[in-house]
């Protein structure tokens, strides 16, 4: 009698495991869940400004207040020769920014 009980429990456990595995496999192939729609990336507008070296911080603060995301700053160098030594000093900076375009109604 004990072997019949173990055997029934084993069968039921096997059926439950098999159904669980089949459900997981079916859901993995998209049978249970509809694929999510891929959102299109937002349309961006870009800006580029040449800023003198002493105005860089103020310009970055102004761009931030206007919700621009600054993604690159490139220095424009000037060569200075003082006392027989040449040195590079930043003359200006090219600041590149982007932000999403507001949806048109």
Residue, then its C-alpha position, 0 to 999 in steps of 0.5 A: x500500500x505504501x508503494x502505491x501512495x508514493x507512486x501516486x504522489x510521484x505521478x502528481x508531482x511529475x504532472x505538476x512539474x511538467x505543466x509548470x515547465x510547459x507553461x514557462x516554455x510557452x510564455x518564453x516564446x510569447x504565447x502568454x505575453x504580447x510583445x511590448x511596443x518599442x517606443x521611438x526615440x525622441x526627436x532632438x534639437x542641437x546647439x553649438x556655441x563658441x564661448x570665450x574661456x572666461x565665460x564657460x561656467x556662466x554659459x553652462x549654467x544658462x544652458x542648464x536653465x534652458x534644459x540643454x544637455x551638454x554632451x561635448x566641450x572642445x577647447x580651442x587653443x592659443x599658443x602663447x610665447x612668454x619668456x621664451x617658453x611656448x604654452x597652450x592656453x584655452x582661448x575659447x570652447x565649443x559647447x555642444x548641447x541637445x534637448x528633446x523637441x517639444x511635441x507639436x500639436 
